[in-house]
Structure formats: structure tokens, C-alpha cells
Amino acid sequence: MSKIILEIDGMAGTHCINHVRNTLLELDGVDKVSEVEIGSAVLYGEISEDEIREALEEEGFELLNID
């Protein structure tokens, strides 16, 4: 299980934080989502950058960076 740090644009408040958390948790290959804050999130699992990017973009967010 890998730790993946995301930098995300388009988050403005608590609603966005919850929305991003739920969106990431629904993805196959994501085991855990933590440390979700405005502009960032940390997830654990095995998933491609493209899958994460696509899911976030469908919900109106932009993946700026992934580590």
C-alpha cells in the first residue's frame, strides 16, 4: 500500500473537503484517505494518477501535483 500525496485546486471549504474525501474513497484501489485539507489530501492504496485526476476533474477539482 503506497502513500500518495495530492495537491488539489478548487477546494473552498468544509463541503469541498468532504466531497474530495468521498470521491477518493469511492475509487477502486484506495484503501484509506486522510489529512484532507483545502488544497491537499493524502491517500493510501494502489491507483494510477490518471484515475485520480479523472475522478477529481469529474467533480470539478483539479489535480495539480502528486507525490
N, C-alpha and C positions, 0 to 999 in steps of 0.2 A: 504494500500500500504506500503510495507516494504522497508527499505533502506538496500541494500546488498552491502558490500564492498568486492571487489575481488582483490586478489594478483595473477598476471599472469606472467608466464615466456614465453620468446620467442619474446618479442616485442623489436624492434631495432630502430625505427624511426617514423616519421610522417605517413608514409604509414601504418605501423602496428597499430598505434593509430586509424587511420580512419577505418581500416579493423576490428579491435576489436569492435569499436563503432557500425559499420553497422551490424556485426554479432549478437551482443547482441540485437540491436533494432529489428531485424527480428524475435526474439523469442516470441512466444505466452506467455503472462503473464508479459512481460516487458513493462512498461509504459514510462519510461524515462531512459536515460543513460547520466551520467555527469562525470566530473572530470576524463576523460580518459587520463592517462599519461603512459609513459613507465613503465611497471610493475604493473599497477593498474587501476581499474575502479570502479565507483560507479553506481549502477543501482537501480531503484525503480520499484517495482512490486511484483507479487506473482508467483514464479517459483522455481522449485526444483534445488538443487545443481547438481544433475545428468544431468539435461537438459542443464545447463550452461556448465558443464565440457565437455559433449559430443559435443556441438556446437563449443566450443573453440578448442578442440582436432581435430575436422574435418578440421579446418582452420590452424592447425599447431602450436597452442599455448597450454600451459599447465596451468591449474588452480592449483595454489599452496595452496591457503588458501581462505576461505570465512568467512566473519563475518556478 
